[in-house]
């Protein structure tokens, strides 16, 4: 069974990715619906992130949160906003993914 802290972390990642996608769609806060959704999404993300940090070390939480968020928002940018990445960007994102995997698979610090 997944620990509750990791469920909070997954929720924080989903909220952050949603909020960032809305931030792109709000066009510099000129469109109020996506702007309001973005603010709400970030508020939820930070609340869930704070709950996660009660039991998992801050550095690990942030590494996982930002790493997974980068990968997901890059995929969303590609699919929904027709943004493309060059080879160095793709390699960099792959290295970030590798780093998150190494942390989760081999670090004893992630065990709570």
HELIX and SHEET records of a PDB file:
HELIX    1   1 UNK A    4  UNK A   25  1                                  22    
HELIX    2   2 UNK A   32  UNK A   52  1                                  21    
HELIX    3   3 UNK A   58  UNK A   80  1                                  23    
HELIX    4   4 UNK A   87  UNK A  106  1                                  20    
HELIX    5   5 UNK A  108  UNK A  110  5                                   3    
END                                                                             
